[in-house]
Amino acid sequence: MEEKTHFDVIIIGGSYAGLSAAMALGRSLRDVLIIDNGQPCNRFTPHSHNFITHDGAIPADITDKAKTQVMAYPTVRFCKGHAVSASAQAGGYSVLIEGGALYSGRKLILATGVRDVLPDIQGFAESWGKTLIHCPYCHGYEVRDKKTGIMASGERGFHIASLVNNLTEELTILTNGNDDFSKEQIAKLQKHNIGIEQEKVVSILQKNGEIKGVVLADARFLSFEVMYAAPLFEQHSDIYRDLGCERTEMGHIKVDQFQQTTVNGVFACGDCSGMLRSVAYAVATGNIAGAMVNHQLVQEDF
């Protein structure tokens, strides 16, 4: 049998958002191809939280169960591979896979996620996603009442501190050499007994991802059990650029309330399109994208 190469919808990215979109489309009997390279951003995190019915589950277990359920719909197919480029063509879009395979679809959903750009600090990568975390909602409850550091400054550091303040009485912000708090912010931090350390962090002492503390540029050692950080990120895929999709000032793919990008027929969902990096957000935006793509197809065909 000849391999199918044309679909109603191609979804690039097969984690929470992409699978959620595929389920919505599969249930409407749309021919769907999911392309995924198996490199989700949260693969370093041992447990996922704050997603009802799966609180505390291993992230890969959630994905595996979701994939099994999605692939039960007969019109959905899965391609393990890396999508290297995409372009507009008559009646839709074409997607090139590493290795040369070419697929086409009437609509395209980008669920490509983001990639964290970790700072060059010894011990950072080894701790990331374990005891060096990004989100109080995703991980904060599990590390409550622990001696906590926040490696961030300015608005981002102040925001994280305001959220974490409710979870621990031992809290210090590590500005890593930056001094960009306003007088009002400093006053509030002092009011809540939140320390501010401006010396640069040279290394993070850890064992198997369990943080012991940090070494500063002046050779001092500060003890911590857990730390929050807000590293920079970049889009995991440049395909949005191939298609001419606009980005927001923060670097996300720009979408409207229905997950439609600035390019007609191209939708985006999950981490690549919004700042709320959680499983619940990815699933929700994927579901919206799938439903809206089906709605667009209905409008064209009915």
Disulfide bonds with the S-S distance in Angstrom:
none
